[in-house]
Amino acid sequence: MMNMGGPRTQDDVAPFLRNIFRDTDIIRLPAQGILGPLIASRRVDKVKRQYMQIGGGSPIEKWTRAQGAGMARALDDTSPETGPHRYYVGFRYTAPSIFGAVEEMLRDGVDHVIAFSQYQQFSGATTGSNLNELYRAQSRLDPDGRLRWSFIDRWGTHPGLVSAFADRIDDQVRRLPSEARDMAPILFSAHSLPLSAVDRGDPYVAEVGGTVACVMDELRRRGVANPHRLTWQSAVGPVRWLGPQTEAAIKKLGASGYKSLVVVPIAFTSDHIETLFELDIEYGKVAKDAGIEQYLRAEALNDHPPFIDALAALVREHIAAGFPASAQLFLPDTGDESAATVQTRRWIAAQAQRVALDKSHAKP
């Protein structure tokens, strides 16, 4: 279960930020080896204060482990013939790391691993960066290829995920006063992306839009008639980022006379600083100052039982289909790609061929 991770404690904040700002998959800076650490160091104190307001550290590991344990139990119950199932956690920028997860798998004698991205919408800056790190870990720790790999790299329109998001949104819409129930905007907020990545052809924007469209279709089937918008949050650093920004949208809605608003973290499946601080605390104050009297945030999916069932369904369907590789995963961006990304794609293709060969040799 791959994700970006988050600092467990205050002491983890500085290395977490350094790892992010030196990753050219997520952000490309001039003189990155110098400018990246400089930006990270200047943000440490501010980010530490933000984490202190949500308990001192990120809960993302807690929720990822809860999701993994629930998923494994559900798979053991519904698909015992493919069990026992075990989950591992591999974070990109903090412990438990992807390298650590691969080491643990090798010690445990694992044969086949499903690299399951916990970013439901694909981006080279998120899933792509995790896969590049996974290839580096495999090359260094398992050069003989003891582990066989298959990949779940995007799942933003899976019916189980869509239904789980609709549950969380519906819960908040029902809290709205009757006079605002059908007219309060639903503001979908996703982590922004540098425009340079969008210009290279990164599919993230389209994939987030696809999730929003499917969730709104499901909400319409449930009788939710509210208007909606998609906005972007968490832009940092001296580069241009995708907009419109969530903060600006909240201010505009308040200035336009809206008194109620439902905000949805559509690109996150668990609570962490972007939901608990940025959406709840920082943007909550923005909404209040803008005259919005009822600012509601849809709960993150966390350990919502239908979401756990969706995770299990994704893995079960992947196994039942013979561990297929996503055709999208082999399609290069239209712009410049890093050598690491090209090499990782070749490795993934080789793994897909290996799995296909194993299937052809399997006994009927």
Secondary structure, DSSP 8 states (H G I E B T S, - for coil): -EE----SSGGGHHHHHHHHHT-TTT---TTHHHHHHHHHHHHHHHHHHHHHTTTSS--HHHHHHHHHHHHHHHHHHH-GGG-------EESSSSSBHHHHHHHHHHHT--EEEEEBS-SS--TTTHHHHHHHHHHHHHHH-TT--SEEEEE---TT-HHHHHHHHHHHHHHHTTS-TTTTTTS-EEEEEE--BHHHHHTT-THHHHHHHHHHHHHHHHHHTT----EEEEEE---SSS-B-SSBHHHHHHHHHHTT--EEEEEETT-SS-SHIIIIIIIIIHHHHHHHTT-SEEEE----TT-HHHHHHHHHHHHHHHHTTS---GGGG---SS---HHHHHHHHHHHHHHHHHHHHHHHS--
